[in-house]
Amino acid sequence: MKYFVVDAFAEKVFEGNPAGVCILTDWISDELMQKIAIENNLSETAFAVKEGGHYRLRWFTPGGEINLCGHATLATAFIILNYYEMQLETVKFNTISGELTVNKQGDLYELDFPSVPLDEISITEQMISALGIVPKETYLNRDLVFVLESEEEVRNLSPDFAKLEKLPEGLGVCITAQGKEFDFVSRGFFPKLKVNEDPVTGSLHCGLIPFWGNRLGKKELVARQLSSRGGTLYCKHGDTRVKMAGRAVLYSIAELNIRV
């Protein structure tokens, strides 16, 4: 099985978020896909099979399958458009979160994803203990989202991952604030999926883009995820959809030796 690693939302290798990509001719078992994801030990490994004119796409973390992943979608589109179907400028994916589209625009790859609203909730002492700071505001969709006072607070926060993992609310945890050079900044933590900090998280931006777009009164925004690797997302806010674009860089091509 051919296996690619792509740094997504990256200007060069060792930036952005690395994703494993396997383009298959036929589906393998869920158990085997999960074992491959654990062995790869990246935040996501994507598996895609062409079905008619589209691709079916699934994402696995070391801790299980998830319903939406931006950087691994970008990485998969990058591989398909550059190594499998070079004549295409657009690739469409059927996923558990509906149809997702990626358009190649020069050296940028623009993802068309569903907008996911944030519902404000009350802060709890358990959340404060896990974060080590009192956030300005607290929201929930698939993930917990904490709005902090400043970009410096987002950059310098050192949460307790063991306590984050025990929070009953949300799959992941996001912290965000208005940026200085960028419109907004964020970081994402997923200890429940065996990923303490995710370098660049496209799925989080499905909620962050409409939130900051409405707050700042802007339809187009530039976001930065402040992980140690870092990544930049060029964002557009629509009514029910969001778009986020970024660059991608190939890190490796390998062969997985698996007998089934």
FENWOFEN-V537999 format. One line per field, one symbol per residue. burial: 1 if it has 24 or more other C-alpha atoms within 12 Angstrom, else 0. A space follows every 50 residues. Layout:
burial = ???
This chain:
burial = 00111111111001111111111100000000110111010111111110 00001111111111111111111111111111000000011111101001 11110001111111111100001000100110111011111111111110 10111011111011101011111111111001111111111111111111 11111111111110000011111111101111111111001111111111 1000000000
